[in-house]
Amino acid sequence: MAEAPAAGPAASREEEITPADRFSPALAVYFAAVHVGAVAAFAYFSWTNLAVMLLLYVMTGLGVTVGYHRLLAHRSFRVPPWLEYTLATSGVIALQGSPTTWVSDHRQHHFHSDRDHDPHDINRGLLYAHMGWIFFERPREAEHRRKLRMARDLMADPYYRWLDRYHYVPGLAVGAALLLIGGLPLFLWGFCLRLVVLYHSTWLVNSAAHAWGYRNFEDAKGANNWLVALLAFGEGWHNNHHARPGSARHGMRRWEVDVSWWLIATLRRLGLARDVAVSHLETRARGPLARA
């Protein structure tokens, strides 16, 4: 398991980032199909299906917010390798791409927030920032070079290199298991509907949390949006996050509910998380965050 890289000049130079400008029919078909499945799920409602959907939503959602985002993308805390891989694998089951792709996109977003090389630049329109950008991809070699610059710590790790190639396998395996155990109804709820709700919860951070809400920090990008925060386990406190991206806690006011932080704080109390970086409203100044 490699250490996180410093943000060097090579990673941040705009001219080295190839735009994602190739429309992918395969991605369009996939997202259309999973949305159709999500709508069809309501014809098969049961409390069991709902419970399975919610359980997987929480597990895979926290895999993205805690694993992909706060641990891998920002290294705001550290955990033992087995737990890091567990969190990352939970994120993989959300089918939002490999850890290397997700982390590259997110680090690039922070380097170029709301500018041309932001993968989901809000200035290109709310719909583009929300989900339009998902349908475009880079040539394979250009994407590989981007990952080596933006996520070289993950690309140095054999497990993450494997997931980079086979990231769809765990998620599809869960879908197949749901189909075998509960037939079409459980598949539609636990796979299609769960993924669609989680997709839009994640995408709302890129769209709604850059368009609507309040700011604790006027000189930082993004907005604090309570609805997005509730749906995305605390990720909606996006202005706080842009102000202090290295902080493991995004909810900085008492009433800013941050479920992802609750999990990280619990792991710290259990002795499983260490070097946890935490920012407060009064520690806005740039510089290293205190870790405990």
C-alpha positions as CSV (number, residue, x, y, z in Angstrom):
1,M,0.0,0.0,0.0
2,A,1.6,3.2,-1.2
3,E,1.7,6.6,0.4
4,A,-0.3,9.5,-1.1
5,P,1.6,11.7,-3.4
6,A,2.2,15.4,-3.0
7,A,0.4,17.5,-5.5
8,G,3.3,18.3,-7.8
9,P,3.4,20.6,-10.8
10,A,3.3,17.8,-13.3
11,A,-0.1,16.7,-11.8
12,S,-1.6,20.1,-12.0
13,R,-0.5,21.5,-15.4
14,E,-3.6,21.9,-17.5
15,E,-2.0,21.3,-20.8
16,E,-1.1,17.7,-19.7
17,I,-4.8,16.8,-19.1
18,T,-6.5,15.4,-22.2
19,P,-10.1,16.3,-22.2
20,A,-12.7,13.5,-22.0
21,D,-14.3,14.2,-25.3
22,R,-15.2,10.7,-26.7
23,F,-18.9,9.9,-26.3
24,S,-19.3,6.4,-25.1
25,P,-22.5,4.6,-26.5
26,A,-21.8,1.7,-24.1
27,L,-22.0,3.9,-21.1
28,A,-25.2,5.6,-22.4
29,V,-26.8,2.1,-22.9
30,Y,-25.7,1.0,-19.4
31,F,-27.0,4.0,-17.6
32,A,-30.3,4.0,-19.6
33,A,-30.8,0.3,-18.7
34,V,-30.1,0.7,-15.0
35,H,-32.5,3.6,-14.8
36,V,-35.2,1.6,-16.5
37,G,-34.6,-1.2,-14.0
38,A,-34.9,1.3,-11.1
39,V,-38.3,2.5,-12.3
40,A,-39.4,-1.1,-12.8
41,A,-38.4,-2.0,-9.2
42,F,-41.5,-0.2,-7.8
43,A,-43.7,-2.8,-9.4
44,Y,-42.1,-5.4,-7.0
45,F,-42.1,-3.6,-3.7
46,S,-41.6,-5.6,-0.5
47,W,-40.1,-4.7,2.9
48,T,-37.4,-7.3,2.3
49,N,-36.4,-5.7,-1.0
50,L,-36.4,-2.3,0.6
51,A,-34.3,-3.4,3.5
52,V,-31.7,-5.1,1.2
53,M,-31.6,-2.0,-1.0
54,L,-31.0,0.3,2.0
55,L,-28.4,-2.0,3.5
56,L,-26.4,-2.1,0.3
57,Y,-26.9,1.7,-0.2
58,V,-25.3,2.5,3.1
59,M,-22.5,-0.1,2.7
60,T,-21.5,1.0,-0.8
61,G,-22.3,4.6,-0.3
62,L,-19.9,4.8,2.7
63,G,-17.4,2.8,0.6
64,V,-17.5,5.8,-1.8
65,T,-17.6,8.7,0.7
66,V,-15.3,7.2,3.3
67,G,-13.2,4.8,1.2
68,Y,-12.8,6.4,-2.2
69,H,-13.1,10.1,-1.1
70,R,-11.8,10.8,2.3
71,L,-9.3,8.0,2.6
72,L,-8.0,7.4,-0.9
73,A,-8.5,10.7,-2.6
74,H,-7.4,13.0,0.3
75,R,-5.7,10.6,2.7
76,S,-7.3,12.5,5.6
77,F,-6.8,9.5,7.8
78,R,-5.0,6.1,7.8
79,V,-6.2,2.6,8.5
80,P,-4.7,-0.9,8.3
81,P,-4.3,-2.2,4.8
82,W,-7.0,-4.8,5.2
83,L,-9.5,-2.2,6.2
84,E,-8.4,0.2,3.5
85,Y,-9.0,-2.5,0.9
86,T,-12.3,-3.4,2.5
87,L,-13.5,0.2,2.3
88,A,-12.3,0.5,-1.3
89,T,-14.0,-2.7,-2.3
90,S,-17.2,-1.5,-0.8
91,G,-16.8,1.6,-3.0
92,V,-16.1,-0.6,-6.1
93,I,-19.5,-2.3,-5.6
94,A,-21.1,1.1,-6.1
95,L,-20.0,0.8,-9.8
96,Q,-18.7,4.3,-10.0
97,G,-15.5,3.3,-11.6
98,S,-12.2,2.0,-10.3
99,P,-10.5,3.7,-7.3
100,T,-7.8,5.0,-9.6
101,T,-10.4,6.6,-12.0
102,W,-12.5,8.0,-9.2
103,V,-9.5,9.4,-7.3
104,S,-8.0,10.9,-10.5
105,D,-11.3,12.6,-11.3
106,H,-11.6,14.0,-7.8
107,R,-8.1,15.2,-7.5
108,Q,-8.3,16.8,-10.9
109,H,-11.6,18.5,-9.7
110,H,-9.7,20.1,-6.8
111,F,-6.8,21.2,-9.0
112,H,-9.1,22.9,-11.6
113,S,-12.4,23.4,-9.7
114,D,-15.0,25.2,-11.8
115,R,-12.5,25.7,-14.6
116,D,-12.0,24.1,-18.0
117,H,-10.1,21.0,-16.8
118,D,-12.6,20.3,-14.0
119,P,-14.1,16.9,-15.1
120,H,-17.5,18.1,-14.1
121,D,-17.2,21.9,-14.5
122,I,-20.4,23.6,-13.3
123,N,-19.9,26.4,-15.8
124,R,-20.7,23.9,-18.6
125,G,-24.2,23.6,-17.2
126,L,-26.0,22.0,-14.3
127,L,-26.9,18.9,-16.3
128,Y,-23.4,18.4,-17.6
129,A,-22.0,18.8,-14.1
130,H,-24.6,16.4,-12.7
131,M,-24.3,13.5,-15.2
132,G,-23.4,14.7,-18.7
133,W,-19.7,14.3,-18.1
134,I,-20.1,10.7,-17.3
135,F,-20.9,9.8,-20.9
136,F,-17.5,10.9,-22.2
137,E,-14.1,9.2,-21.9
138,R,-10.5,9.6,-22.9
139,P,-8.4,7.4,-25.2
140,R,-7.1,4.5,-23.1
141,E,-3.4,5.6,-23.2
142,A,-4.3,9.2,-22.3
143,E,-6.4,7.9,-19.4
144,H,-3.5,5.7,-18.2
145,R,-1.1,8.6,-18.3
146,R,-3.6,10.8,-16.4
147,K,-3.9,8.1,-13.6
148,L,-0.1,7.9,-13.3
149,R,0.0,11.6,-12.7
150,M,-3.2,12.1,-10.6
151,A,-3.3,8.8,-8.7
152,R,0.3,7.5,-8.8
153,D,0.0,6.3,-5.2
154,L,-2.8,4.0,-6.1
155,M,-1.2,2.9,-9.4
156,A,1.8,1.7,-7.4
157,D,-0.4,-0.7,-5.5
158,P,-1.0,-4.1,-7.1
159,Y,-4.5,-4.4,-5.6
160,Y,-5.6,-1.1,-7.1
161,R,-4.0,-1.9,-10.4
162,W,-6.1,-5.1,-10.4
163,L,-9.2,-3.2,-9.6
164,D,-8.4,-0.7,-12.3
165,R,-8.8,-3.5,-14.8
166,Y,-11.6,-5.5,-13.2
167,H,-13.5,-3.0,-11.1
168,Y,-16.8,-4.1,-12.5
169,V,-16.4,-7.7,-11.3
170,P,-17.4,-7.2,-7.6
171,G,-20.4,-5.1,-8.4
172,L,-21.7,-7.5,-11.1
173,A,-21.1,-10.4,-8.7
174,V,-23.3,-8.7,-6.1
175,G,-25.9,-8.2,-8.8
176,A,-25.7,-11.9,-9.9
177,A,-26.0,-13.0,-6.2
178,L,-29.2,-10.8,-5.8
179,L,-30.7,-12.3,-8.9
180,L,-30.0,-15.9,-7.7
181,I,-31.2,-15.3,-4.2
182,G,-34.3,-13.2,-4.8
183,G,-35.0,-13.3,-8.5
184,L,-35.8,-10.3,-10.6
185,P,-37.5,-8.3,-7.8
186,L,-34.5,-8.3,-5.5
187,F,-32.1,-7.6,-8.4
188,L,-34.2,-4.6,-9.4
189,W,-34.2,-3.2,-5.9
190,G,-30.7,-4.2,-4.6
191,F,-28.9,-3.5,-7.9
192,C,-30.7,-1.1,-10.2
193,L,-32.6,1.1,-7.8
194,R,-29.8,1.2,-5.3
195,L,-27.3,2.1,-7.9
196,V,-29.5,4.8,-9.4
197,V,-30.2,6.5,-6.1
198,L,-26.5,6.3,-5.2
199,Y,-25.4,7.6,-8.6
200,H,-27.6,10.7,-8.3
201,S,-26.7,11.3,-4.6
202,T,-23.0,11.3,-5.7
203,W,-23.7,13.4,-8.8
204,L,-25.7,16.0,-6.7
205,V,-22.4,16.8,-5.0
206,N,-21.0,17.9,-8.3
207,S,-24.1,19.8,-9.4
208,A,-26.4,21.0,-6.6
209,A,-23.6,21.5,-4.1
210,H,-21.9,23.8,-6.6
211,A,-25.1,25.7,-7.4
212,W,-27.3,26.0,-4.3
213,G,-26.7,26.4,-0.6
214,Y,-24.9,28.6,1.9
215,R,-21.2,29.1,2.5
216,N,-19.2,29.1,5.7
217,F,-16.2,30.2,3.6
218,E,-16.8,32.9,1.0
219,D,-13.4,32.4,-0.6
220,A,-13.9,28.7,-1.2
221,K,-15.7,26.9,-4.0
222,G,-18.9,24.9,-3.6
223,A,-21.9,25.3,-1.4
224,N,-23.3,23.6,1.7
225,N,-26.5,21.8,0.8
226,W,-28.3,20.0,3.6
227,L,-30.3,17.7,1.3
228,V,-27.2,16.5,-0.5
229,A,-25.5,16.0,2.8
230,L,-28.3,13.8,4.0
231,L,-28.4,11.7,0.8
232,A,-24.6,11.4,0.5
233,F,-23.6,10.8,4.1
234,G,-22.2,14.3,4.7
235,E,-20.7,15.0,1.3
236,G,-23.1,17.9,0.8
237,W,-21.1,20.2,3.1
238,H,-19.2,20.9,0.0
239,N,-18.1,24.5,0.7
240,N,-16.5,23.3,3.9
241,H,-14.8,20.5,1.9
242,H,-13.4,22.9,-0.7
243,A,-12.1,25.2,2.1
244,R,-10.3,22.4,3.9
245,P,-10.1,19.4,1.5
246,G,-7.8,17.5,3.7
247,S,-10.2,17.3,6.7
248,A,-11.8,14.0,7.4
249,R,-14.8,15.9,8.8
250,H,-16.9,17.9,6.5
251,G,-19.7,19.0,8.8
252,M,-18.1,21.8,10.8
253,R,-21.2,23.2,12.6
254,R,-23.0,21.2,15.3
255,W,-26.0,20.7,13.1
256,E,-24.1,19.8,9.9
257,V,-24.8,16.1,10.0
258,D,-21.9,14.1,8.6
259,V,-22.5,10.3,8.7
260,S,-19.1,9.6,7.0
261,W,-17.3,11.5,9.8
262,W,-19.3,9.5,12.4
263,L,-17.9,6.3,10.9
264,I,-14.3,7.6,10.8
265,A,-14.6,8.9,14.4
266,T,-15.9,5.4,15.4
267,L,-12.9,3.8,13.7
268,R,-10.6,6.1,15.6
269,R,-12.2,5.2,18.9
270,L,-11.8,1.6,18.1
271,G,-8.1,2.1,17.3
272,L,-8.6,1.3,13.6
273,A,-8.1,4.9,12.3
274,R,-5.1,7.1,13.0
275,D,-3.6,10.3,11.8
276,V,-7.1,11.7,11.4
277,A,-7.0,15.3,10.1
278,V,-9.8,17.5,11.4
279,S,-10.5,21.1,10.6
280,H,-12.8,23.5,12.5
281,L,-14.4,26.7,11.4
282,E,-11.8,28.7,13.3
283,T,-8.9,26.8,11.6
284,R,-9.5,28.2,8.2
285,A,-5.9,29.3,7.6
286,R,-4.0,27.3,4.9
287,G,-1.4,24.8,6.1
288,P,-1.2,21.4,7.6
289,L,-4.2,20.2,9.6
290,A,-3.8,18.8,13.1
291,R,-3.9,15.0,13.1
292,A,-4.9,12.7,16.0
